[in-house]
Amino acid sequence: MNYKLVKDVIDLIAQFEIENKRAVPESEPTVEHFKQWIATHSQSDNRLDEPFWDGKEKGRSADSVINTLIVHMNRYAKSYSKSAIYGSPFSSQEDFIYLINLKAFGEMTKMDLIKKNVHEKPSGMQIINRLIGQGWVSQKASEDDKRSKVISISEKGMEVLAVHMDKIRQATEIVTGDLTHPEKMELIRLLHKLNDYHQIIYEKNIDSEHLLQEAQKEKKI
């Protein structure tokens, strides 16, 4: 028996399980998932040619293109979300995103919810107060710290979310466009990697004056 080959395969499976758990933690990996993962990584290894982008011949960097495309994707997603909540009692996409997080993760402090959505405190508090005012979110004193409040989605919040969830799902599906399943998995992996990198910087709560300078230090590490 070729024990080196067996070890290499086991190492591959271990790597697959780590990446799969990070990308879709709630799913159980299957042989089909593993085969798709292998196919995706094989394709990535074979793509030696860089893609073309506007301004490349004039020295426009890959960093510039990635930044622009992320901004564009955010705007596209917002336009679909705006359409999904048209005629609904939601004021913005943040309203239903906050509710979805409370439904998915259960009660939490206001600051935990704000951080989960990568918002600044003033704008996050404004959203939460709006949800409380609508009766979609309830609050109570924390058992761990009586000075702090924990919030949770109310029955009324569950009902309004259920009424509009189909359209919200449609908007979510449209954003991923014509990507294939392996492409979606690869994109999730890359976005998780980026998110994990920036989450560390975000959690340091660096003020705007020094944020760029401190983030550059992280880049060099």
PAPALO-536296 format. One line per field, with one value per residue (C-alpha): residue number from 1; residue in three letters; z, y, x. Coordinates in nm, 3 decimals. Example, Ala and Ser with C-alpha at 12.3 -4.5 7.8 and 13.67 -1.06 7.14 Angstrom:
nr <- [1 / 2]
rest <- [ALA / SER]
Z <- [0.780 / 0.714]
Y <- [-0.450 / -0.106]
X <- [1.230 / 1.367]
END
This chain:
nr <- [1 / 2 / 3 / 4 / 5 / 6 / 7 / 8 / 9 / 10 / 11 / 12 / 13 / 14 / 15 / 16 / 17 / 18 / 19 / 20 / 21 / 22 / 23 / 24 / 25 / 26 / 27 / 28 / 29 / 30 / 31 / 32 / 33 / 34 / 35 / 36 / 37 / 38 / 39 / 40 / 41 / 42 / 43 / 44 / 45 / 46 / 47 / 48 / 49 / 50 / 51 / 52 / 53 / 54 / 55 / 56 / 57 / 58 / 59 / 60 / 61 / 62 / 63 / 64 / 65 / 66 / 67 / 68 / 69 / 70 / 71 / 72 / 73 / 74 / 75 / 76 / 77 / 78 / 79 / 80 / 81 / 82 / 83 / 84 / 85 / 86 / 87 / 88 / 89 / 90 / 91 / 92 / 93 / 94 / 95 / 96 / 97 / 98 / 99 / 100 / 101 / 102 / 103 / 104 / 105 / 106 / 107 / 108 / 109 / 110 / 111 / 112 / 113 / 114 / 115 / 116 / 117 / 118 / 119 / 120 / 121 / 122 / 123 / 124 / 125 / 126 / 127 / 128 / 129 / 130 / 131 / 132 / 133 / 134 / 135 / 136 / 137 / 138 / 139 / 140 / 141 / 142 / 143 / 144 / 145 / 146 / 147 / 148 / 149 / 150 / 151 / 152 / 153 / 154 / 155 / 156 / 157 / 158 / 159 / 160 / 161 / 162 / 163 / 164 / 165 / 166 / 167 / 168 / 169 / 170 / 171 / 172 / 173 / 174 / 175 / 176 / 177 / 178 / 179 / 180 / 181 / 182 / 183 / 184 / 185 / 186 / 187 / 188 / 189 / 190 / 191 / 192 / 193 / 194 / 195 / 196 / 197 / 198 / 199 / 200 / 201 / 202 / 203 / 204 / 205 / 206 / 207 / 208 / 209 / 210 / 211 / 212 / 213 / 214 / 215 / 216 / 217 / 218 / 219 / 220 / 221]
rest <- [MET / ASN / TYR / LYS / LEU / VAL / LYS / ASP / VAL / ILE / ASP / LEU / ILE / ALA / GLN / PHE / GLU / ILE / GLU / ASN / LYS / ARG / ALA / VAL / PRO / GLU / SER / GLU / PRO / THR / VAL / GLU / HIS / PHE / LYS / GLN / TRP / ILE / ALA / THR / HIS / SER / GLN / SER / ASP / ASN / ARG / LEU / ASP / GLU / PRO / PHE / TRP / ASP / GLY / LYS / GLU / LYS / GLY / ARG / SER / ALA / ASP / SER / VAL / ILE / ASN / THR / LEU / ILE / VAL / HIS / MET / ASN / ARG / TYR / ALA / LYS / SER / TYR / SER / LYS / SER / ALA / ILE / TYR / GLY / SER / PRO / PHE / SER / SER / GLN / GLU / ASP / PHE / ILE / TYR / LEU / ILE / ASN / LEU / LYS / ALA / PHE / GLY / GLU / MET / THR / LYS / MET / ASP / LEU / ILE / LYS / LYS / ASN / VAL / HIS / GLU / LYS / PRO / SER / GLY / MET / GLN / ILE / ILE / ASN / ARG / LEU / ILE / GLY / GLN / GLY / TRP / VAL / SER / GLN / LYS / ALA / SER / GLU / ASP / ASP / LYS / ARG / SER / LYS / VAL / ILE / SER / ILE / SER / GLU / LYS / GLY / MET / GLU / VAL / LEU / ALA / VAL / HIS / MET / ASP / LYS / ILE / ARG / GLN / ALA / THR / GLU / ILE / VAL / THR / GLY / ASP / LEU / THR / HIS / PRO / GLU / LYS / MET / GLU / LEU / ILE / ARG / LEU / LEU / HIS / LYS / LEU / ASN / ASP / TYR / HIS / GLN / ILE / ILE / TYR / GLU / LYS / ASN / ILE / ASP / SER / GLU / HIS / LEU / LEU / GLN / GLU / ALA / GLN / LYS / GLU / LYS / LYS / ILE]
Z <- [0.000 / -0.084 / 0.267 / 0.147 / -0.088 / 0.194 / 0.419 / 0.144 / 0.097 / 0.473 / 0.484 / 0.199 / 0.380 / 0.695 / 0.501 / 0.334 / 0.668 / 0.813 / 0.515 / 0.483 / 0.853 / 0.823 / 0.511 / 0.604 / 0.974 / 0.991 / 0.708 / 0.726 / 0.468 / 0.212 / -0.055 / -0.316 / -0.129 / -0.112 / -0.485 / -0.560 / -0.329 / -0.505 / -0.847 / -0.738 / -0.599 / -0.905 / -1.125 / -0.905 / -0.932 / -1.311 / -1.355 / -1.416 / -1.639 / -1.466 / -1.560 / -1.755 / -1.592 / -1.699 / -1.655 / -1.609 / -1.900 / -1.735 / -1.404 / -1.218 / -0.932 / -0.838 / -0.498 / -0.671 / -0.878 / -0.577 / -0.376 / -0.662 / -0.723 / -0.352 / -0.345 / -0.659 / -0.516 / -0.200 / -0.409 / -0.620 / -0.305 / -0.150 / -0.461 / -0.453 / -0.080 / -0.135 / -0.390 / -0.153 / 0.126 / -0.100 / 0.050 / 0.375 / 0.722 / 0.709 / 0.682 / 0.549 / 0.486 / 0.825 / 0.994 / 0.867 / 0.889 / 1.261 / 1.307 / 1.117 / 1.338 / 1.655 / 1.523 / 1.426 / 1.728 / 2.004 / 2.262 / 2.300 / 2.420 / 2.198 / 2.143 / 2.047 / 1.782 / 1.655 / 1.630 / 1.453 / 1.182 / 1.174 / 1.249 / 1.449 / 1.783 / 1.698 / 1.375 / 1.534 / 1.833 / 1.599 / 1.419 / 1.746 / 1.891 / 1.572 / 1.602 / 1.970 / 1.879 / 1.623 / 1.884 / 1.679 / 1.946 / 2.324 / 2.587 / 2.947 / 3.203 / 3.166 / 3.433 / 3.420 / 3.434 / 3.555 / 3.397 / 3.055 / 2.846 / 2.635 / 2.339 / 2.150 / 1.858 / 1.969 / 1.844 / 1.640 / 1.493 / 1.398 / 1.225 / 1.018 / 0.920 / 0.811 / 0.592 / 0.393 / 0.411 / 0.062 / -0.103 / 0.117 / 0.009 / -0.356 / -0.316 / -0.153 / -0.433 / -0.706 / -0.559 / -0.624 / -0.991 / -1.214 / -0.991 / -0.983 / -0.652 / -0.654 / -0.736 / -0.444 / -0.210 / -0.328 / -0.290 / 0.063 / 0.149 / 0.018 / 0.180 / 0.512 / 0.487 / 0.423 / 0.692 / 0.953 / 0.869 / 0.901 / 1.202 / 1.413 / 1.322 / 1.370 / 1.720 / 1.832 / 1.806 / 1.661 / 1.603 / 1.245 / 1.284 / 1.342 / 1.175 / 0.842 / 1.009 / 1.247 / 0.968 / 0.763 / 1.053 / 1.044 / 0.669 / 0.725 / 0.992]
Y <- [0.000 / 0.350 / 0.501 / 0.840 / 0.864 / 0.767 / 1.033 / 1.296 / 1.212 / 1.230 / 1.570 / 1.688 / 1.569 / 1.750 / 2.073 / 2.030 / 1.980 / 2.294 / 2.511 / 2.357 / 2.414 / 2.776 / 2.838 / 2.649 / 2.551 / 2.408 / 2.155 / 1.798 / 1.739 / 1.468 / 1.290 / 1.510 / 1.824 / 1.690 / 1.616 / 1.969 / 2.113 / 1.915 / 2.027 / 2.393 / 2.386 / 2.207 / 2.478 / 2.747 / 2.588 / 2.576 / 2.938 / 3.088 / 3.369 / 3.687 / 3.826 / 4.149 / 4.464 / 4.823 / 5.031 / 4.732 / 4.838 / 5.181 / 5.038 / 5.007 / 4.764 / 4.451 / 4.612 / 4.902 / 4.667 / 4.455 / 4.765 / 4.899 / 4.569 / 4.525 / 4.876 / 4.801 / 4.471 / 4.650 / 4.899 / 4.626 / 4.436 / 4.749 / 4.818 / 4.464 / 4.493 / 4.827 / 4.660 / 4.368 / 4.595 / 4.833 / 4.890 / 4.717 / 4.877 / 4.838 / 5.166 / 5.010 / 4.677 / 4.710 / 4.672 / 4.320 / 4.225 / 4.310 / 4.107 / 3.810 / 3.815 / 3.820 / 3.535 / 3.330 / 3.395 / 3.468 / 3.745 / 3.954 / 4.294 / 4.595 / 4.637 / 4.272 / 4.312 / 4.635 / 4.471 / 4.168 / 4.404 / 4.604 / 4.933 / 5.234 / 5.271 / 5.582 / 5.436 / 5.093 / 5.236 / 5.432 / 5.111 / 4.923 / 5.205 / 5.208 / 4.833 / 4.869 / 5.154 / 4.930 / 4.659 / 4.415 / 4.392 / 4.365 / 4.447 / 4.352 / 4.394 / 4.158 / 3.889 / 3.922 / 4.302 / 4.493 / 4.812 / 4.651 / 4.558 / 4.247 / 4.249 / 3.978 / 3.957 / 3.979 / 3.781 / 4.085 / 4.099 / 3.730 / 3.792 / 4.091 / 3.902 / 3.599 / 3.811 / 3.958 / 3.672 / 3.537 / 3.867 / 3.902 / 3.555 / 3.647 / 3.955 / 3.740 / 3.484 / 3.749 / 3.899 / 3.577 / 3.599 / 3.310 / 3.174 / 2.795 / 2.609 / 2.554 / 2.924 / 3.021 / 2.797 / 2.948 / 3.301 / 3.222 / 3.094 / 3.409 / 3.646 / 3.465 / 3.509 / 3.883 / 3.920 / 3.743 / 3.974 / 4.295 / 4.175 / 4.176 / 4.541 / 4.639 / 4.493 / 4.716 / 5.017 / 5.241 / 5.600 / 5.724 / 5.952 / 5.659 / 5.371 / 5.375 / 5.395 / 5.107 / 4.895 / 4.941 / 4.797 / 4.484 / 4.457 / 4.446 / 4.174]
X <- [0.000 / 0.119 / 0.106 / 0.227 / -0.071 / -0.307 / -0.152 / -0.183 / -0.552 / -0.615 / -0.442 / -0.665 / -0.978 / -0.868 / -0.816 / -1.156 / -1.333 / -1.175 / -1.271 / -1.618 / -1.694 / -1.580 / -1.789 / -2.107 / -2.081 / -2.434 / -2.385 / -2.257 / -1.980 / -2.044 / -1.842 / -2.011 / -1.904 / -1.549 / -1.546 / -1.670 / -1.406 / -1.133 / -1.262 / -1.274 / -0.920 / -0.790 / -0.940 / -0.787 / -0.444 / -0.471 / -0.577 / -0.237 / -0.361 / -0.467 / -0.810 / -0.839 / -0.976 / -1.030 / -0.715 / -0.485 / -0.266 / -0.230 / -0.117 / -0.446 / -0.384 / -0.574 / -0.643 / -0.820 / -1.035 / -1.133 / -1.230 / -1.441 / -1.617 / -1.698 / -1.849 / -2.050 / -2.177 / -2.288 / -2.485 / -2.644 / -2.744 / -2.895 / -3.101 / -3.248 / -3.314 / -3.487 / -3.713 / -3.781 / -3.906 / -4.099 / -4.443 / -4.343 / -4.314 / -3.934 / -3.743 / -3.423 / -3.252 / -3.083 / -3.422 / -3.478 / -3.108 / -3.109 / -3.429 / -3.285 / -2.975 / -3.185 / -3.397 / -3.091 / -2.867 / -3.116 / -3.109 / -2.795 / -2.683 / -2.738 / -2.365 / -2.323 / -2.592 / -2.436 / -2.091 / -2.236 / -2.359 / -2.032 / -2.206 / -2.094 / -2.274 / -2.487 / -2.630 / -2.676 / -2.861 / -3.086 / -3.185 / -3.244 / -3.455 / -3.662 / -3.722 / -3.817 / -4.053 / -4.223 / -4.266 / -4.053 / -3.784 / -3.821 / -3.561 / -3.493 / -3.219 / -2.927 / -2.898 / -2.519 / -2.505 / -2.812 / -2.675 / -2.693 / -2.998 / -3.042 / -3.276 / -3.464 / -3.703 / -4.067 / -4.364 / -4.464 / -4.114 / -4.131 / -4.464 / -4.349 / -4.035 / -4.237 / -4.465 / -4.175 / -3.924 / -4.000 / -3.907 / -3.599 / -3.484 / -3.543 / -3.321 / -3.053 / -3.060 / -3.044 / -2.726 / -2.531 / -2.631 / -2.524 / -2.247 / -2.229 / -2.230 / -1.849 / -1.799 / -2.024 / -1.825 / -1.497 / -1.637 / -1.756 / -1.409 / -1.240 / -1.492 / -1.456 / -1.080 / -1.120 / -1.385 / -1.172 / -0.880 / -1.084 / -1.286 / -0.969 / -0.905 / -1.272 / -1.287 / -1.000 / -1.239 / -0.970 / -1.085 / -1.106 / -0.804 / -0.568 / -0.756 / -0.573 / -0.233 / -0.309 / -0.462 / -0.145 / 0.055 / -0.165 / -0.103 / 0.272 / 0.258]
END
